[in-house]
Amino acid sequence: MPRQARLDYPGCLHHIINRGIEKRSVFLEKADYQFFIDNLSELVKKGGFKCYAWVLMPAHFHLLIETNNKPIAKFMSSLQTRYAIYFNAKYKRFGRLFQNRYKSTVCDKKHYLKDLIAYIHLNPLRSKIIDSFELLSQYKWSGHRTLIGEDKNKWQAVSDALRVFDKNDAAARTGYMAYLREKKNEKRDFSGGGLIRSIGGLEVMKNPLGHQRDVYDSRVLGDGNFIKSIMHTRSTQENERASKHSRLAFSELVKRVSALFDIDQSQMRQRGKSAKKVAQARAVVSYLSVEYGKNTTVNIAEQFNISQPAVSKLCQSGAQILAQDKQLEKKILQ
């Protein structure tokens, strides 16, 4: 059965989980945990994301991330690729490090944020890595210590997480600890399809004639109305993207970018070493043509009369150029 496409949109709350391949440990010593955290913090800040909760366990990790304008897929690809390269080089191993692709559940923030923060930070206790609730504050590899004020992680959305428990920081921390204590023995499934699991399974969702009464999506933790709102948001985004695609024929991109870079369109198609400005214009066209024009690097290579690997490098350069000049992309696409 084919995998479903991921759900994502600006402001989307993702509960992300991944495990080591064959349930093997992916964090073997202190330096491994720290390397992952350093990259996590960098990418959270770079993407303008909010990280409400996180925990690293020897063989798996949990993240509770709210996106901004950048897709969660690129964030996770960078995070896991960086760590896998580091781990494989350090321990002289080859091949995949993580089990399949990561699992991302889109969550109803209004109804599940408090429970998810508690669930994620209680993992060391549930997994019996620590022996008692009182020792939870000694586990260094989670966001729990930051929420209670033991650590300082500027990249972690501490204030946003505490506001779920109270408007005052001191009262919020007291409420947070009380909520953890209340939930420490509770067994709940937060892996998606939350409404159905909460009422006892799919059979309960059916009426006597066997018809399903509400919307269900295994990628979502929330009720039918929340799922419908996500699908509406997704449909709107796809329509907007399709509208952009229709305006972004390759020739139109070349025309717009050439004008902004003040170069002749023919220069982009000339063989041989290009001037810096021409190379930058090619890079921007290549990236936007793939990102919005649904073009392939092979087709772009034919248009520019260069190799396909060269286009792949141009796309990377184009992404960096546009990241540094956020107004440039708007000028091209408007």
Protein Blocks (a to p, Z undefined) as FASTA:
>chain_A
ZZddddddehiacddddddehhiafbfbfklmmmmmmmmmmmmmmnopacfbdcddfkbc
cdddddfkbcfklmmmmmmmmmmmmmmmmnopgdjfbgcjaddddddfklmmmmmmmmmm
mmmmmnomafbfklmmmpmbbcklmmnopaccfkbcfklmmmmmomblklmmmmmmmmmm
mmmmpccdfebjklmmmnopjklmpcfkopafbdcdfkbgcdfklmmmmmmmmmmmmmmm
mmmmmmmcfklmmmmmmmmnopafklmmpgcjddfklmmmmmmmmmmmmmmnopafklmm
mmnopafklmmmmmmmmmmmmmmmmmlmmmmmZZ
